[in-house]
Amino acid sequence: MKKKAPGTTLFYMVSKISFIILAVCLCWNYVISAVYIKGNNMFPSVKDGDLCFIYRLGSFYTNDVVVYKSKDTIRIGRIAAISGQEVDFPSEGGYTVNGWQPSEQITYQTYQAKNSKVEYPFTVPDGKCFILNDFRSDTGDSREFGCVEEADIIGKVVFMVRRRGI
């Protein structure tokens, strides 16, 4: 039986642990991440203080809850329309996508933002998404500042840890 050189077992153990740590760090940075949510713009589905885990890969579709960057601020919202779809806000309230009212679990009163620079009906350009808050009184979403580039979407919320307490 051949004897191993001193330190060989330690070297293999350290190299395996290093590889595992590297793999976890790469997955954490490029596949999944966690974001602490501040504010109630997505109330009641996401509340202030919730911890959201986001999946960074894949495509985004209508009704996905996503975390995105806007004006160097991390925000959260729901995709209301994707490229090629037409968004409109009728004067009596609500909104339509391609002429139809989207189905929602909870129907929110939705109006156009008062200080909006967007002209409606509005067709979402290629490579962009129209994002709305669930708390629709807060118009700090695409109604106010326009569409969000798909490249500015950090990821889709796949898991959430609720904050406990008041």
BADO-559801 format. One record per residue (C-alpha): x, y, z; residue in three letters; residue number from 1. Coordinates in nm, 2 decimals, always signed. Layout:
[[X,Y,Z],'ALA',NUM]
...
***
This chain:
[[+0.00,+0.00,+0.00],'MET',1]
[[+0.13,+0.34,-0.10],'LYS',2]
[[+0.16,+0.61,+0.16],'LYS',3]
[[+0.02,+0.96,+0.09],'LYS',4]
[[+0.25,+1.25,+0.13],'ALA',5]
[[+0.19,+1.46,+0.44],'PRO',6]
[[-0.05,+1.75,+0.37],'GLY',7]
[[-0.21,+1.58,+0.06],'THR',8]
[[-0.53,+1.51,+0.24],'THR',9]
[[-0.55,+1.86,+0.38],'LEU',10]
[[-0.48,+2.00,+0.03],'PHE',11]
[[-0.77,+1.80,-0.12],'TYR',12]
[[-1.00,+1.90,+0.15],'MET',13]
[[-0.91,+2.27,+0.12],'VAL',14]
[[-0.95,+2.26,-0.26],'SER',15]
[[-1.29,+2.10,-0.24],'LYS',16]
[[-1.41,+2.35,+0.02],'ILE',17]
[[-1.28,+2.63,-0.20],'SER',18]
[[-1.46,+2.50,-0.50],'PHE',19]
[[-1.79,+2.47,-0.31],'ILE',20]
[[-1.76,+2.83,-0.18],'ILE',21]
[[-1.68,+2.95,-0.53],'LEU',22]
[[-1.98,+2.77,-0.68],'ALA',23]
[[-2.21,+2.91,-0.41],'VAL',24]
[[-2.08,+3.26,-0.46],'CYS',25]
[[-2.13,+3.24,-0.84],'LEU',26]
[[-2.48,+3.10,-0.80],'CYS',27]
[[-2.56,+3.37,-0.55],'TRP',28]
[[-2.44,+3.66,-0.77],'ASN',29]
[[-2.56,+3.53,-1.11],'TYR',30]
[[-2.86,+3.30,-1.06],'VAL',31]
[[-3.03,+3.39,-0.74],'ILE',32]
[[-3.01,+3.68,-0.50],'SER',33]
[[-3.20,+3.83,-0.20],'ALA',34]
[[-3.34,+4.18,-0.18],'VAL',35]
[[-3.48,+4.35,+0.13],'TYR',36]
[[-3.79,+4.55,+0.03],'ILE',37]
[[-3.85,+4.90,+0.15],'LYS',38]
[[-4.18,+5.08,+0.11],'GLY',39]
[[-4.53,+4.96,+0.05],'ASN',40]
[[-4.57,+5.02,-0.32],'ASN',41]
[[-4.66,+4.65,-0.38],'MET',42]
[[-4.89,+4.62,-0.08],'PHE',43]
[[-5.06,+4.38,-0.01],'PRO',44]
[[-4.86,+4.12,-0.20],'SER',45]
[[-4.52,+4.24,-0.08],'VAL',46]
[[-4.49,+4.45,+0.24],'LYS',47]
[[-4.23,+4.68,+0.38],'ASP',48]
[[-3.95,+4.47,+0.53],'GLY',49]
[[-4.01,+4.15,+0.33],'ASP',50]
[[-3.71,+3.96,+0.21],'LEU',51]
[[-3.75,+3.86,-0.15],'CYS',52]
[[-3.54,+3.60,-0.33],'PHE',53]
[[-3.51,+3.67,-0.70],'ILE',54]
[[-3.42,+3.45,-0.99],'TYR',55]
[[-3.19,+3.64,-1.23],'ARG',56]
[[-3.21,+3.41,-1.54],'LEU',57]
[[-3.49,+3.35,-1.79],'GLY',58]
[[-3.76,+3.55,-1.96],'SER',59]
[[-4.01,+3.79,-1.81],'PHE',60]
[[-4.39,+3.77,-1.87],'TYR',61]
[[-4.70,+3.96,-1.79],'THR',62]
[[-4.80,+3.95,-1.42],'ASN',63]
[[-4.45,+3.85,-1.30],'ASP',64]
[[-4.34,+4.04,-0.99],'VAL',65]
[[-3.99,+4.17,-1.06],'VAL',66]
[[-3.72,+4.37,-0.90],'VAL',67]
[[-3.57,+4.64,-1.12],'TYR',68]
[[-3.34,+4.95,-1.13],'LYS',69]
[[-3.49,+5.29,-1.20],'SER',70]
[[-3.29,+5.61,-1.16],'LYS',71]
[[-3.02,+5.42,-0.95],'ASP',72]
[[-3.30,+5.30,-0.71],'THR',73]
[[-3.40,+4.94,-0.66],'ILE',74]
[[-3.77,+4.90,-0.70],'ARG',75]
[[-4.03,+4.62,-0.71],'ILE',76]
[[-4.33,+4.60,-0.94],'GLY',77]
[[-4.56,+4.38,-1.15],'ARG',78]
[[-4.52,+4.35,-1.53],'ILE',79]
[[-4.84,+4.48,-1.68],'ALA',80]
[[-4.74,+4.47,-2.05],'ALA',81]
[[-4.44,+4.35,-2.25],'ILE',82]
[[-4.30,+4.46,-2.58],'SER',83]
[[-4.55,+4.50,-2.86],'GLY',84]
[[-4.85,+4.53,-2.63],'GLN',85]
[[-5.07,+4.85,-2.61],'GLU',86]
[[-5.15,+5.00,-2.27],'VAL',87]
[[-5.43,+5.25,-2.21],'ASP',88]
[[-5.59,+5.41,-1.91],'PHE',89]
[[-5.96,+5.49,-1.97],'PRO',90]
[[-6.10,+5.80,-1.81],'SER',91]
[[-6.34,+5.60,-1.59],'GLU',92]
[[-6.05,+5.41,-1.43],'GLY',93]
[[-5.87,+5.08,-1.47],'GLY',94]
[[-5.63,+5.00,-1.75],'TYR',95]
[[-5.64,+4.79,-2.06],'THR',96]
[[-5.37,+4.59,-2.24],'VAL',97]
[[-5.45,+4.54,-2.61],'ASN',98]
[[-5.80,+4.65,-2.54],'GLY',99]
[[-5.87,+4.40,-2.26],'TRP',100]
[[-5.88,+4.45,-1.88],'GLN',101]
[[-5.62,+4.21,-1.74],'PRO',102]
[[-5.74,+3.96,-1.48],'SER',103]
[[-5.60,+4.02,-1.13],'GLU',104]
[[-5.66,+3.83,-0.81],'GLN',105]
[[-5.74,+4.17,-0.64],'ILE',106]
[[-5.88,+4.44,-0.86],'THR',107]
[[-5.70,+4.77,-0.80],'TYR',108]
[[-5.84,+5.11,-0.89],'GLN',109]
[[-5.59,+5.23,-1.14],'THR',110]
[[-5.56,+5.57,-1.29],'TYR',111]
[[-5.31,+5.75,-1.51],'GLN',112]
[[-5.04,+5.94,-1.33],'ALA',113]
[[-5.11,+6.32,-1.31],'LYS',114]
[[-4.75,+6.42,-1.39],'ASN',115]
[[-4.70,+6.15,-1.66],'SER',116]
[[-4.48,+6.22,-1.96],'LYS',117]
[[-4.63,+5.91,-2.14],'VAL',118]
[[-4.91,+5.96,-2.40],'GLU',119]
[[-5.18,+5.70,-2.40],'TYR',120]
[[-5.26,+5.46,-2.57],'PRO',121]
[[-4.90,+5.36,-2.55],'PHE',122]
[[-4.73,+5.07,-2.73],'THR',123]
[[-4.45,+4.91,-2.53],'VAL',124]
[[-4.13,+4.92,-2.74],'PRO',125]
[[-3.91,+4.62,-2.80],'ASP',126]
[[-3.68,+4.52,-2.51],'GLY',127]
[[-3.90,+4.71,-2.26],'LYS',128]
[[-4.17,+4.63,-2.00],'CYS',129]
[[-4.45,+4.84,-1.86],'PHE',130]
[[-4.45,+4.79,-1.48],'ILE',131]
[[-4.72,+4.88,-1.23],'LEU',132]
[[-4.72,+4.89,-0.85],'ASN',133]
[[-4.99,+4.68,-0.68],'ASP',134]
[[-5.06,+4.98,-0.45],'PHE',135]
[[-5.19,+5.18,-0.74],'ARG',136]
[[-5.23,+5.51,-0.56],'SER',137]
[[-4.85,+5.52,-0.57],'ASP',138]
[[-4.78,+5.61,-0.93],'THR',139]
[[-4.41,+5.58,-0.90],'GLY',140]
[[-4.40,+5.32,-1.18],'ASP',141]
[[-4.42,+5.31,-1.56],'SER',142]
[[-4.72,+5.54,-1.55],'ARG',143]
[[-4.50,+5.82,-1.43],'GLU',144]
[[-4.15,+5.75,-1.58],'PHE',145]
[[-4.23,+5.52,-1.87],'GLY',146]
[[-4.12,+5.17,-1.96],'CYS',147]
[[-3.83,+4.98,-1.80],'VAL',148]
[[-3.56,+4.83,-2.01],'GLU',149]
[[-3.55,+4.45,-1.98],'GLU',150]
[[-3.17,+4.49,-1.90],'ALA',151]
[[-3.27,+4.70,-1.59],'ASP',152]
[[-3.48,+4.41,-1.45],'ILE',153]
[[-3.26,+4.24,-1.19],'ILE',154]
[[-3.48,+3.93,-1.16],'GLY',155]
[[-3.82,+3.77,-1.09],'LYS',156]
[[-3.94,+3.72,-0.73],'VAL',157]
[[-3.96,+3.35,-0.67],'VAL',158]
[[-3.97,+3.32,-0.29],'PHE',159]
[[-4.05,+3.57,-0.01],'MET',160]
[[-3.99,+3.57,+0.37],'VAL',161]
[[-4.25,+3.79,+0.54],'ARG',162]
[[-4.14,+4.03,+0.81],'ARG',163]
[[-4.30,+3.94,+1.14],'ARG',164]
[[-4.44,+4.19,+1.39],'GLY',165]
[[-4.63,+4.51,+1.33],'ILE',166]
***
